[in-house]
Amino acid sequence: MPELPEVNALAAYLDDRLAGASIERVQIGAVHALKTADPPYTALVGRRVDSVGRRGKFLVVVTTPPDGETGGADDGGRVAVVVHLALGGWVRLLDTLPEAGIPRGKGYVAARFGFVRDGVGSGLELTEAGTFKKLALYIVRRLEDVPGIADLGPEPLDDAFTLEAFRTILRHKKQIKGLLRDQKLIAGIGNAYSDEILHAAKISPFAIAATLDDETTARLYDAMRSVLGAALEEALGRPPEELKDEKRRSMRVHRRAGEPCPVCGDTILEVSFADSALQYCPTCQTGGRPLADRRTSKFLK
């Protein structure tokens, strides 16, 4: 699943190419992906893209009425197109204004948008791979009308998210891996970057957040900011088709099970769950002791 650095880079890339464009076509290929009905998706046609940004793992496209018309609305008549890409969703850019209708045999396309800027047409497709289709598309007047955004915690790289604010969040009696991934507590971190942050901080993913001492908490906070900051900087400017591959290349432990740790040389291990897995270095993070995996725990008793 794309996380804060990739979604941020994707938003910046799209903002550079779509800001100021008029929306000429909107086609929905998967009705279940569209989670809202008011405003209808057809109301986007004729509107202009004001900006493309990010909140947590959500891609946010803000649109305004044509020619600056507001209809007396205090918000300037803004309507946002909000996308959660989920596990298998992504964006495909088109060099020309797409034709009406989504032709068969083109793969799974949840939605397609056509734009014109400075007389030049282009398009954008929301695609999704995999069996379970969870990509979500919202068309709303207020971002708070998207349930996932209304409940989001603070952005981890915001200046307002201080070490003291982080300490407050760590009072929860949760495993630290799960806490970092909890979008209601901290926005934008998922399975991949939580692995990377915990490795950089030399903390077991099973450690209980509320038991971390002040020194360990400060080390974790610094690791979170440095890992995300470096990934964000590395991702900026890359086209969508490169972002996922670049994410994998930059990872030190995530999806590296069986490989040597780049810090100490020990073998990176994995703990598997029903729908995900985590990776860690036993020497760097758990004092050399393997964590119990439900597939092998009978050997570790």
Disulfide bonds with the S-S distance in Angstrom:
none
